Each structure stands twice: as C-alpha cells, then as structure tokens.
C-alpha cells in the first residue's frame, strides 16, 4: 500500500459535513483520522445497513444513546442516502445534548438541500475533499501520470490497465447513472449528450445557447445540468473578472471538471498518451493547475476568489486570484519549458488593475523576470501563492 498524507484537517471537537466526489478518499480519511476504538461507523453504501436504517431511522438515536462513553465520534458515510437521519442527529445534538461528535460524509449536499433535509441549522461545519494534490503525493508525484490518469487515489496508484477500467466505470456508473438520477431528467439522452459536450467544452466560456441547440434541450435545462455538476463537486465555475460584481454574474462563466482523468474519460480519451507541445496537452495542463489551485485554496483556507479575464477584443488571462485583502494575482498557464506569448492578456488586465501581480506558471526549470512578469516553474509559483506549512495538519491514508 502507498501511504499518502492528506492536507485536509478534520475538526475533532465539532460536528461537520465532509463532502467530495466519489473515490476521493472520504471513507478512508475518516477511518484513519478517528480511532476505531472511539468511533462508531455507519456505512450507508452497505445494503444491509441502508435497509435497516431507511426503514427505521430512530434506530440511529437508540443505538447512539446506548454507546459507551468511550465512543466519542459517530461517522455516517453517504448520509445523503437517508436524509431523515439528519433529523435524528439534530434532535440528539439539540434536545438530548449527546456528548458525541457527528461526522456526516457524502458526495454532495444537493440531494439533502433539494429534499429539504435538515442541515443542522449551522451546528455543523463543512469540509471538502478532492483528488490527491501534488503536495500530498510528494515524491510519488509524476506530472505526466497526473495529467493522463488524474489523481483519484484508486486510479493514480493503479497500473495503467486497471486505471483505465476504473475511469471508464466511474464515468459510466457514477456520472451517467448517479448524476442522471440526481437530475431527475426526463430526456435521458439529452443529459448524456450534455455530459459529453460539457467535457469537450471544459475550460472554455460556456455558450448555453449552442449547447442547447446541440442537445435539443432548453437553455434553462442546460444551466440546471451545469448546476448539478457543480453541486455534486464534479466541477467548478469560474466567473469573469470585473470590478462590478453585477457584471460578473451577468456574463458567461467557464466550467472546469474536477479531475483530468475523469475529463479525458468523458472525452473518450481514457488514459490518453498526451504529447507535449500539443493543444490537448496544454489544455489538460491548464485544467490540472487550476484544479490544484482550487484544492489548495480550500485546504489552506487562503480564501482567494477565482476568476478568469477576457475582453471583447480577445485578450485573456487564464486565472485571476483576488485575496481577502484585495491583492490581485493575474496568472497565465503555459505547458512549455520555454513559455512565450503570455504577455497580451496580462498587460491588458494590468491596465484595469495597475497593482496586479503578473505571473506565468509553466514547466520552466528556473524562475525569471520578463519586464514586470514573473515566470515560475509551476510548483514554485504555487508555493508562492500558498505559503503555508504543508507538513502540518496532515493525516496519512493508505491506498
């Protein structure tokens, strides 16, 4: 087994929800984090456990109240499968003052919220778990492997043939079946076609009208489909940069799938042998860097706002980060070892935001300055943006 330290620090003295896409390691993390001797685990993917509790949710309360004092934590895995259990949890916290900490994990909060489930009225914190980061993999990290296969733990640590099978299964059984069921769509064919189109357009500005025409589905439905992908943590929106929040919301966003391996599987390019210096390689490298920034932003609680920049004349910046103290970082992403042609968009944004720090993240071997643009090897650039002690707050996982 491969030992991997996760960056996510779980609360030990507060109730919390742990959300993340399937196979990111939520169950493994909670079992490693909380000692078996002090924890009661409920796995709702276990059909026997599910059948028992869905028929009689009150059994949870009766069993928790019967536990020994030495048991300090209650972990309910895939809690969205039985939303009514949250009423029992809320009652125990609020009315019975149970001296146990509840850990509630699941693949998304969408089903819970849409069904009017009890989200514990702010009494539980929220944490998110993502596929493995390069900071977690450390010496086991291989860039080309991460680009071609993604970093879902079960995929990254598998041999290529097994990894391909897992990714194909992930797309077919998870994305097409579970998200399809989540969507409650009438036109199943349109939703599956949408998934394929969304993957091909991932990283581009979304044209809802075009996707609507190609799937013969209303633009309103397409927007809802994208919202489903976001709510189930399968991807993230990037809004356009503007000094006006209203303008950001009125323009079309970009959407990035959460993992390069899953993205390539949706594009029917499972475990593709990506060729450097090609458009596809650059596209996947951009996805990888943006997903790393999304993960690290959450794990290190840096609270950057993530945006993209594009003008009507076509000047672009891949990513704009705005810190809580309103510092702006304009970032171009290049997969070349000797990056060129990155100045136009950065200089354009600088005209609007003169104090913006201009950065190019690339595969360059060494840092250099190009006028007022800082060209970094991508790892070095990310360490600049996330200056934290990455050795702390880590828990080991075995895969």
C-alpha positions as a Markdown table, in Angstrom:
| # | Residue | x | y | z |
|---|---|---|---|---|
| 1 | Unk | 0.0 | 0.0 | 0.0 |
| 2 | Unk | 1.0 | 3.6 | -0.6 |
| 3 | Unk | 1.0 | 5.9 | 2.3 |
| 4 | Unk | -0.3 | 9.4 | 1.4 |
| 5 | Unk | -0.7 | 12.3 | 3.8 |
| 6 | Unk | -3.9 | 14.3 | 3.1 |
| 7 | Unk | -3.8 | 18.1 | 3.6 |
| 8 | Unk | -7.3 | 18.4 | 4.9 |
| 9 | Unk | -7.6 | 18.9 | 8.6 |
| 10 | Unk | -10.8 | 17.5 | 10.0 |
| 11 | Unk | -12.4 | 19.1 | 13.1 |
| 12 | Unk | -12.0 | 16.9 | 16.2 |
| 13 | Unk | -14.4 | 18.7 | 18.5 |
| 14 | Unk | -17.1 | 20.0 | 16.2 |
| 15 | Unk | -19.8 | 18.3 | 14.2 |
| 16 | Unk | -19.1 | 18.5 | 10.4 |
| 17 | Unk | -20.2 | 17.5 | 7.0 |
| 18 | Unk | -17.4 | 16.1 | 4.7 |
| 19 | Unk | -18.3 | 16.4 | 1.0 |
| 20 | Unk | -16.4 | 15.3 | -2.0 |
| 21 | Unk | -16.9 | 13.3 | -5.3 |
| 22 | Unk | -16.9 | 9.5 | -5.0 |
| 23 | Unk | -13.5 | 7.8 | -4.7 |
| 24 | Unk | -11.6 | 10.9 | -3.4 |
| 25 | Unk | -10.9 | 9.0 | -0.1 |
| 26 | Unk | -13.6 | 10.3 | 2.3 |
| 27 | Unk | -14.2 | 7.0 | 4.0 |
| 28 | Unk | -10.5 | 6.2 | 4.2 |
| 29 | Unk | -9.8 | 9.6 | 5.7 |
| 30 | Unk | -12.4 | 9.3 | 8.4 |
| 31 | Unk | -11.3 | 5.8 | 9.3 |
| 32 | Unk | -7.7 | 6.9 | 9.5 |
| 33 | Unk | -8.5 | 10.1 | 11.4 |
| 34 | Unk | -10.8 | 8.7 | 14.1 |
| 35 | Unk | -9.7 | 5.6 | 16.1 |
| 36 | Unk | -11.8 | 2.6 | 15.7 |
| 37 | Unk | -12.0 | 2.1 | 19.4 |
| 38 | Unk | -13.5 | 5.5 | 19.9 |
| 39 | Unk | -15.7 | 5.7 | 16.8 |
| 40 | Unk | -19.0 | 4.2 | 15.7 |
| 41 | Unk | -19.2 | 3.9 | 11.8 |
| 42 | Unk | -22.3 | 3.7 | 9.7 |
| 43 | Unk | -21.8 | 2.9 | 6.1 |
| 44 | Unk | -24.9 | 3.6 | 4.1 |
| 45 | Unk | -23.5 | 2.1 | 0.9 |
| 46 | Unk | -23.8 | -1.2 | 2.8 |
| 47 | Unk | -27.1 | -2.5 | 1.7 |
| 48 | Unk | -27.9 | -4.2 | 5.0 |
| 49 | Unk | -27.1 | -1.0 | 6.9 |
| 50 | Unk | -29.1 | 1.1 | 4.5 |
| 51 | Unk | -32.2 | -1.2 | 4.5 |
| 52 | Unk | -32.2 | -1.3 | 8.3 |
| 53 | Unk | -32.0 | 2.5 | 8.9 |
| 54 | Unk | -34.1 | 3.7 | 6.0 |
| 55 | Unk | -37.0 | 1.6 | 7.4 |
| 56 | Unk | -36.4 | 2.8 | 11.0 |
| 57 | Unk | -34.3 | 6.0 | 11.3 |
| 58 | Unk | -35.0 | 6.1 | 15.0 |
| 59 | Unk | -32.7 | 3.1 | 15.5 |
| 60 | Unk | -29.7 | 5.5 | 15.0 |
| 61 | Unk | -30.8 | 7.5 | 18.0 |
| 62 | Unk | -31.4 | 4.5 | 20.2 |
| 63 | Unk | -28.0 | 2.9 | 19.2 |
| 64 | Unk | -26.1 | 6.2 | 19.8 |
| 65 | Unk | -27.7 | 6.7 | 23.2 |
| 66 | Unk | -26.7 | 3.1 | 24.1 |
| 67 | Unk | -23.0 | 3.6 | 23.2 |
| 68 | Unk | -20.3 | 3.6 | 25.9 |
| 69 | Unk | -18.9 | 6.9 | 27.0 |
| 70 | Unk | -15.5 | 5.9 | 25.4 |
| 71 | Unk | -17.1 | 6.3 | 22.0 |
| 72 | Unk | -16.6 | 9.9 | 21.1 |
| 73 | Unk | -17.4 | 10.1 | 17.4 |
| 74 | Unk | -20.3 | 8.9 | 15.1 |
| 75 | Unk | -19.4 | 8.7 | 11.4 |
| 76 | Unk | -22.3 | 8.3 | 9.0 |
| 77 | Unk | -20.9 | 7.7 | 5.5 |
| 78 | Unk | -23.1 | 8.7 | 2.4 |
| 79 | Unk | -25.6 | 10.4 | 4.6 |
| 80 | Unk | -27.5 | 11.8 | 1.6 |
| 81 | Unk | -28.9 | 8.3 | 1.0 |
| 82 | Unk | -31.1 | 8.7 | 4.1 |
| 83 | Unk | -31.7 | 12.4 | 4.7 |
| 84 | Unk | -34.1 | 11.6 | 7.6 |
| 85 | Unk | -31.2 | 10.5 | 9.7 |
| 86 | Unk | -30.2 | 14.2 | 10.0 |
| 87 | Unk | -33.4 | 14.9 | 12.0 |
| 88 | Unk | -32.3 | 12.2 | 14.5 |
| 89 | Unk | -28.8 | 13.8 | 14.6 |
| 90 | Unk | -30.3 | 17.3 | 15.1 |
| 91 | Unk | -32.6 | 16.0 | 17.9 |
| 92 | Unk | -29.7 | 14.4 | 19.7 |
| 93 | Unk | -27.5 | 17.5 | 19.4 |
| 94 | Unk | -30.2 | 20.0 | 20.3 |
| 95 | Unk | -32.6 | 18.2 | 22.7 |
| 96 | Unk | -30.6 | 15.4 | 24.3 |
| 97 | Unk | -27.2 | 17.1 | 24.5 |
| 98 | Unk | -25.5 | 13.9 | 23.4 |
| 99 | Unk | -21.8 | 14.1 | 24.1 |
| 100 | Unk | -20.7 | 12.6 | 20.8 |
| 101 | Unk | -19.3 | 14.4 | 17.7 |
| 102 | Unk | -21.1 | 13.6 | 14.4 |
| 103 | Unk | -19.2 | 13.3 | 11.2 |
| 104 | Unk | -21.5 | 13.2 | 8.1 |
| 105 | Unk | -19.9 | 12.4 | 4.8 |
| 106 | Unk | -21.4 | 12.4 | 1.3 |
| 107 | Unk | -20.8 | 13.0 | -2.4 |
| 108 | Unk | -22.8 | 16.3 | -2.3 |
| 109 | Unk | -25.2 | 18.4 | -0.3 |
| 110 | Unk | -27.5 | 18.8 | -3.3 |
| 111 | Unk | -29.9 | 15.9 | -2.6 |
| 112 | Unk | -30.1 | 16.9 | 1.0 |
| 113 | Unk | -30.8 | 20.6 | 0.4 |
| 114 | Unk | -33.2 | 20.0 | -2.6 |
| 115 | Unk | -35.1 | 17.5 | -0.5 |
| 116 | Unk | -35.4 | 20.0 | 2.4 |
| 117 | Unk | -33.2 | 17.8 | 4.6 |
| 118 | Unk | -32.2 | 19.1 | 8.0 |
| 119 | Unk | -28.7 | 20.7 | 7.6 |
| 120 | Unk | -28.4 | 21.1 | 11.4 |
| 121 | Unk | -29.0 | 24.8 | 11.4 |
| 122 | Unk | -25.4 | 25.8 | 11.3 |
| 123 | Unk | -24.4 | 23.4 | 14.1 |
| 124 | Unk | -22.1 | 21.5 | 11.7 |
| 125 | Unk | -19.1 | 22.8 | 9.8 |
| 126 | Unk | -18.4 | 21.9 | 6.2 |
| 127 | Unk | -15.2 | 20.4 | 4.7 |
| 128 | Unk | -14.5 | 19.3 | 1.2 |
| 129 | Unk | -12.1 | 16.5 | 0.0 |
| 130 | Unk | -10.7 | 16.5 | -3.5 |
| 131 | Unk | -8.5 | 14.1 | -5.6 |
| 132 | Unk | -4.9 | 13.9 | -4.5 |
| 133 | Unk | -2.7 | 17.1 | -4.7 |
| 134 | Unk | 0.9 | 17.1 | -5.8 |
| 135 | Unk | 1.6 | 18.4 | -2.3 |
| 136 | Unk | 0.1 | 15.2 | -0.8 |
| 137 | Unk | 1.8 | 12.8 | -3.3 |
| 138 | Unk | 5.2 | 14.5 | -2.7 |
| 139 | Unk | 8.0 | 12.2 | -4.1 |
| 140 | Unk | 5.3 | 9.9 | -5.6 |
| 141 | Unk | 4.1 | 12.7 | -7.8 |
| 142 | Unk | 4.6 | 12.3 | -11.6 |
| 143 | Unk | 3.2 | 15.1 | -13.7 |
| 144 | Unk | 2.5 | 13.2 | -16.9 |
| 145 | Unk | 0.8 | 10.5 | -14.9 |
| 146 | Unk | -1.4 | 13.0 | -13.2 |
| 147 | Unk | -2.3 | 14.6 | -16.5 |
| 148 | Unk | -3.2 | 11.4 | -18.2 |
| 149 | Unk | -4.8 | 9.5 | -15.4 |
| 150 | Unk | -5.9 | 12.2 | -12.9 |
| 151 | Unk | -5.3 | 11.9 | -9.2 |
| 152 | Unk | -8.3 | 9.9 | -7.8 |
| 153 | Unk | -6.4 | 7.7 | -5.2 |
| 154 | Unk | -7.7 | 4.4 | -6.6 |
| 155 | Unk | -6.7 | 5.5 | -10.1 |
| 156 | Unk | -3.4 | 7.1 | -9.5 |
| 157 | Unk | -2.0 | 4.2 | -7.5 |
| 158 | Unk | -3.2 | 1.6 | -10.0 |
| 159 | Unk | -1.4 | 0.1 | -13.0 |
| 160 | Unk | -2.5 | 1.7 | -16.4 |
| 161 | Unk | -4.9 | -1.1 | -17.4 |
| 162 | Unk | -6.7 | -1.1 | -14.1 |
| 163 | Unk | -6.7 | 2.7 | -14.0 |
| 164 | Unk | -8.4 | 2.8 | -17.4 |
| 165 | Unk | -11.1 | 0.3 | -16.2 |
| 166 | Unk | -11.7 | 2.4 | -13.1 |
| 167 | Unk | -12.1 | 5.7 | -15.0 |
| 168 | Unk | -14.4 | 4.1 | -17.6 |
| 169 | Unk | -16.5 | 2.7 | -14.8 |
| 170 | Unk | -16.5 | 6.0 | -13.0 |
| 171 | Unk | -17.9 | 7.8 | -15.9 |
| 172 | Unk | -20.5 | 5.1 | -16.8 |
| 173 | Unk | -21.8 | 4.2 | -13.4 |
| 174 | Unk | -21.2 | 7.4 | -11.4 |
| 175 | Unk | -21.6 | 10.3 | -13.7 |
| 176 | Unk | -24.1 | 8.9 | -16.1 |
| 177 | Unk | -26.2 | 6.9 | -13.6 |
| 178 | Unk | -26.0 | 8.7 | -10.3 |
| 179 | Unk | -25.9 | 12.3 | -11.5 |
| 180 | Unk | -28.6 | 11.3 | -14.1 |
| 181 | Unk | -30.7 | 10.1 | -11.2 |
| 182 | Unk | -29.9 | 13.2 | -9.2 |
| 183 | Unk | -31.1 | 15.3 | -12.1 |
| 184 | Unk | -34.4 | 13.6 | -12.4 |
| 185 | Unk | -34.3 | 14.5 | -16.1 |
| 186 | Unk | -37.0 | 13.4 | -18.5 |
| 187 | Unk | -34.7 | 13.4 | -21.5 |
| 188 | Unk | -32.0 | 11.0 | -20.5 |
| 189 | Unk | -30.4 | 11.0 | -24.0 |
| 190 | Unk | -30.0 | 14.8 | -23.8 |
| 191 | Unk | -28.4 | 14.7 | -20.4 |
| 192 | Unk | -25.8 | 12.1 | -21.5 |
| 193 | Unk | -25.1 | 14.1 | -24.7 |
| 194 | Unk | -24.7 | 17.2 | -22.5 |
| 195 | Unk | -22.1 | 15.4 | -20.4 |
| 196 | Unk | -20.0 | 14.7 | -23.5 |
| 197 | Unk | -20.4 | 18.3 | -24.7 |
| 198 | Unk | -19.6 | 19.8 | -21.3 |
| 199 | Unk | -16.4 | 17.7 | -21.2 |
| 200 | Unk | -15.4 | 18.9 | -24.7 |
| 201 | Unk | -16.1 | 22.5 | -23.7 |
| 202 | Unk | -14.5 | 22.2 | -20.3 |
| 203 | Unk | -12.2 | 25.2 | -19.7 |
| 204 | Unk | -14.0 | 27.3 | -22.4 |
| 205 | Unk | -16.5 | 30.1 | -21.9 |
| 206 | Unk | -19.9 | 28.3 | -21.8 |
| 207 | Unk | -22.3 | 29.1 | -24.6 |
| 208 | Unk | -25.6 | 27.9 | -23.2 |
| 209 | Unk | -27.4 | 28.6 | -26.5 |
| 210 | Unk | -25.1 | 26.5 | -28.6 |
| 211 | Unk | -25.2 | 23.5 | -26.1 |
| 212 | Unk | -29.0 | 23.9 | -26.0 |
| 213 | Unk | -29.2 | 23.6 | -29.8 |
| 214 | Unk | -26.9 | 20.6 | -30.0 |
| 215 | Unk | -28.8 | 18.7 | -27.3 |
| 216 | Unk | -32.2 | 19.9 | -28.4 |
| 217 | Unk | -32.7 | 21.0 | -24.8 |
| 218 | Unk | -33.7 | 24.4 | -23.3 |
| 219 | Unk | -31.0 | 26.7 | -22.2 |
| 220 | Unk | -32.6 | 26.7 | -18.8 |
| 221 | Unk | -32.2 | 23.0 | -18.6 |
| 222 | Unk | -28.5 | 23.2 | -19.6 |
| 223 | Unk | -27.9 | 25.8 | -16.8 |
| 224 | Unk | -29.5 | 23.4 | -14.4 |
| 225 | Unk | -27.4 | 20.5 | -15.7 |
| 226 | Unk | -24.2 | 22.5 | -15.0 |
| 227 | Unk | -25.5 | 23.4 | -11.6 |
| 228 | Unk | -25.9 | 19.7 | -10.8 |
| 229 | Unk | -22.3 | 19.1 | -11.8 |
| 230 | Unk | -21.2 | 21.9 | -9.5 |
| 231 | Unk | -23.4 | 20.8 | -6.6 |
| 232 | Unk | -22.1 | 17.2 | -6.9 |
| 233 | Unk | -18.5 | 18.6 | -6.9 |
| 234 | Unk | -17.7 | 17.2 | -10.3 |
| 235 | Unk | -16.5 | 20.6 | -11.4 |
| 236 | Unk | -16.3 | 24.3 | -10.7 |
| 237 | Unk | -17.4 | 27.5 | -12.3 |
| 238 | Unk | -15.1 | 30.4 | -12.9 |
| 239 | Unk | -16.8 | 33.8 | -13.3 |
| 240 | Unk | -15.4 | 36.5 | -15.5 |
| 241 | Unk | -13.2 | 39.2 | -13.9 |
| 242 | Unk | -14.9 | 42.6 | -13.5 |
| 243 | Unk | -14.7 | 45.3 | -10.8 |
| 244 | Unk | -18.5 | 45.1 | -10.8 |
| 245 | Unk | -20.0 | 42.0 | -9.1 |
| 246 | Unk | -23.2 | 42.5 | -11.1 |
| 247 | Unk | -21.3 | 42.3 | -14.4 |
| 248 | Unk | -19.5 | 39.1 | -13.3 |
| 249 | Unk | -22.9 | 37.5 | -12.7 |
| 250 | Unk | -24.4 | 38.7 | -15.9 |
| 251 | Unk | -21.7 | 37.2 | -18.2 |
| 252 | Unk | -21.0 | 33.6 | -19.2 |
| 253 | Unk | -18.8 | 31.6 | -16.8 |
| 254 | Unk | -16.2 | 28.9 | -17.6 |
| 255 | Unk | -16.5 | 25.4 | -16.1 |
| 256 | Unk | -13.7 | 23.0 | -15.2 |
| 257 | Unk | -14.1 | 19.3 | -14.5 |
| 258 | Unk | -12.5 | 18.3 | -11.2 |
| 259 | Unk | -10.1 | 15.7 | -12.4 |
| 260 | Unk | -8.1 | 15.3 | -15.6 |
| 261 | Unk | -8.5 | 11.5 | -15.7 |
| 262 | Unk | -12.3 | 11.8 | -15.5 |
| 263 | Unk | -12.3 | 14.6 | -18.0 |
| 264 | Unk | -10.4 | 12.5 | -20.5 |
| 265 | Unk | -12.7 | 9.6 | -19.9 |
| 266 | Unk | -15.7 | 11.7 | -20.7 |
| 267 | Unk | -13.9 | 12.8 | -23.9 |
| 268 | Unk | -13.4 | 9.1 | -24.7 |
| 269 | Unk | -9.7 | 9.6 | -24.3 |
| 270 | Unk | -9.2 | 7.4 | -21.3 |
| 271 | Unk | -5.6 | 7.4 | -20.1 |
| 272 | Unk | -4.5 | 9.2 | -23.3 |
| 273 | Unk | -0.8 | 9.4 | -24.1 |
| 274 | Unk | -0.6 | 13.1 | -24.1 |
| 275 | Unk | 2.0 | 14.6 | -26.5 |
| 276 | Unk | 3.9 | 17.7 | -25.1 |
| 277 | Unk | 3.6 | 20.8 | -27.2 |
| 278 | Unk | 0.1 | 19.9 | -28.5 |
| 279 | Unk | -3.1 | 21.9 | -27.9 |
| 280 | Unk | -4.5 | 18.9 | -25.9 |
| 281 | Unk | -1.5 | 18.7 | -23.6 |
| 282 | Unk | -1.7 | 22.5 | -22.9 |
| 283 | Unk | -5.5 | 22.2 | -22.2 |
| 284 | Unk | -5.0 | 19.3 | -19.8 |
| 285 | Unk | -2.1 | 21.0 | -18.1 |
| 286 | Unk | -4.2 | 24.2 | -17.6 |
| 287 | Unk | -7.0 | 22.0 | -16.1 |
| 288 | Unk | -4.5 | 20.4 | -13.7 |
| 289 | Unk | -3.1 | 23.7 | -12.5 |
| 290 | Unk | -6.5 | 25.3 | -11.9 |
| 291 | Unk | -7.7 | 22.2 | -10.1 |
| 292 | Unk | -4.6 | 22.3 | -7.9 |
| 293 | Unk | -5.3 | 25.9 | -7.0 |
| 294 | Unk | -8.9 | 25.1 | -6.2 |
| 295 | Unk | -7.8 | 22.3 | -3.8 |
| 296 | Unk | -5.0 | 24.3 | -2.1 |
| 297 | Unk | -7.3 | 27.3 | -1.8 |
| 298 | Unk | -9.7 | 25.2 | 0.2 |
| 299 | Unk | -7.2 | 23.2 | 2.2 |
| 300 | Unk | -5.1 | 26.1 | 3.2 |
| 301 | Unk | -8.1 | 28.4 | 3.7 |
| 302 | Unk | -6.5 | 31.2 | 1.7 |
| 303 | Unk | -9.9 | 32.3 | 0.5 |
| 304 | Unk | -8.8 | 33.6 | -2.9 |
| 305 | Unk | -11.7 | 34.4 | -5.2 |
| 306 | Unk | -11.0 | 32.6 | -8.5 |
| 307 | Unk | -12.0 | 34.3 | -11.8 |
| 308 | Unk | -10.9 | 34.5 | -15.4 |
| 309 | Unk | -10.4 | 37.5 | -17.6 |
| 310 | Unk | -11.4 | 38.1 | -21.2 |
| 311 | Unk | -12.1 | 41.3 | -23.2 |
| 312 | Unk | -14.4 | 41.7 | -26.2 |
| 313 | Unk | -11.2 | 42.1 | -28.3 |
| 314 | Unk | -10.0 | 38.6 | -27.2 |
| 315 | Unk | -7.3 | 39.4 | -24.6 |
| 316 | Unk | -7.4 | 36.7 | -22.0 |
| 317 | Unk | -5.9 | 35.7 | -18.7 |
| 318 | Unk | -6.4 | 32.1 | -17.6 |
| 319 | Unk | -6.9 | 32.8 | -13.9 |
| 320 | Unk | -7.3 | 35.9 | -11.7 |
| 321 | Unk | -6.9 | 35.4 | -7.9 |
| 322 | Unk | -8.2 | 38.1 | -5.6 |
| 323 | Unk | -7.1 | 37.7 | -1.9 |
| 324 | Unk | -9.2 | 38.7 | 1.1 |
| 325 | Unk | -7.1 | 41.9 | 1.4 |
| 326 | Unk | -7.9 | 42.7 | -2.3 |
| 327 | Unk | -4.5 | 41.8 | -3.8 |
| 328 | Unk | -4.8 | 40.7 | -7.4 |
| 329 | Unk | -2.7 | 37.9 | -9.0 |
| 330 | Unk | -3.1 | 37.6 | -12.8 |
| 331 | Unk | -1.9 | 34.1 | -13.8 |
| 332 | Unk | -1.2 | 32.7 | -17.3 |
| 333 | Unk | -0.7 | 28.9 | -17.5 |
| 334 | Unk | 1.8 | 27.5 | -20.1 |
| 335 | Unk | 2.8 | 23.9 | -20.5 |
| 336 | Unk | 6.1 | 24.8 | -22.3 |
| 337 | Unk | 9.5 | 24.7 | -20.8 |
| 338 | Unk | 10.3 | 27.9 | -22.6 |
| 339 | Unk | 6.9 | 29.8 | -22.4 |
| 340 | Unk | 6.2 | 32.6 | -24.9 |
| 341 | Unk | 3.2 | 34.6 | -26.0 |
| 342 | Unk | 1.8 | 35.2 | -22.5 |
| 343 | Unk | 2.1 | 39.0 | -22.2 |
| 344 | Unk | -1.0 | 40.2 | -24.1 |
| 345 | Unk | -3.7 | 39.3 | -21.6 |
| 346 | Unk | -1.6 | 40.1 | -18.6 |
| 347 | Unk | -0.8 | 43.6 | -19.9 |
| 348 | Unk | -4.4 | 44.1 | -20.8 |
| 349 | Unk | -5.6 | 43.3 | -17.2 |
| 350 | Unk | -2.8 | 45.5 | -15.8 |
| 351 | Unk | -4.4 | 48.5 | -17.5 |
| 352 | Unk | -7.5 | 47.9 | -15.4 |
| 353 | Unk | -5.7 | 46.8 | -12.2 |
| 354 | Unk | -2.2 | 48.5 | -12.2 |
| 355 | Unk | -1.2 | 46.9 | -8.9 |
| 356 | Unk | -1.9 | 43.3 | -10.1 |
| 357 | Unk | 1.0 | 40.9 | -9.8 |
| 358 | Unk | 1.6 | 39.3 | -13.2 |
| 359 | Unk | 2.6 | 35.6 | -13.1 |
| 360 | Unk | 3.2 | 32.9 | -15.7 |
| 361 | Unk | 3.1 | 29.3 | -14.3 |
| 362 | Unk | 4.9 | 26.9 | -16.7 |
| 363 | Unk | 7.2 | 23.9 | -17.0 |
| 364 | Unk | 10.3 | 26.2 | -17.0 |
| 365 | Unk | 13.3 | 24.9 | -15.0 |
| 366 | Unk | 14.1 | 28.2 | -13.3 |
| 367 | Unk | 12.4 | 31.4 | -12.2 |
| 368 | Unk | 13.0 | 34.5 | -14.4 |
| 369 | Unk | 11.6 | 38.0 | -14.8 |
| 370 | Unk | 10.3 | 39.3 | -18.1 |
| 371 | Unk | 9.8 | 43.0 | -17.6 |
| 372 | Unk | 7.3 | 43.0 | -14.7 |
| 373 | Unk | 6.0 | 39.5 | -15.4 |
| 374 | Unk | 7.2 | 36.7 | -13.1 |
| 375 | Unk | 7.8 | 33.4 | -14.9 |
| 376 | Unk | 7.8 | 30.5 | -12.5 |
| 377 | Unk | 8.2 | 26.7 | -12.6 |
| 378 | Unk | 4.7 | 25.8 | -11.7 |
| 379 | Unk | 5.4 | 24.2 | -8.3 |
| 380 | Unk | 7.5 | 27.2 | -7.2 |
| 381 | Unk | 4.7 | 29.5 | -8.3 |
| 382 | Unk | 2.1 | 27.6 | -6.3 |
| 383 | Unk | 4.3 | 27.7 | -3.2 |
| 384 | Unk | 4.4 | 31.4 | -3.6 |
| 385 | Unk | 0.6 | 31.6 | -3.6 |
| 386 | Unk | 0.1 | 29.2 | -0.8 |
| 387 | Unk | 2.9 | 30.0 | 1.7 |
| 388 | Unk | 1.9 | 27.6 | 4.5 |
| 389 | Unk | 3.4 | 24.8 | 6.4 |
| 390 | Unk | 2.3 | 21.9 | 4.3 |
| 391 | Unk | 3.8 | 19.4 | 6.8 |
| 392 | Unk | 1.2 | 20.4 | 9.4 |
| 393 | Unk | -2.4 | 19.3 | 9.6 |
| 394 | Unk | -1.8 | 16.1 | 7.6 |
| 395 | Unk | -3.3 | 12.7 | 8.2 |
| 396 | Unk | -1.9 | 9.6 | 6.5 |
| 397 | Unk | -4.0 | 7.5 | 4.1 |
| 398 | Unk | -3.2 | 4.1 | 2.8 |
| 399 | Unk | -4.1 | 3.2 | -0.8 |
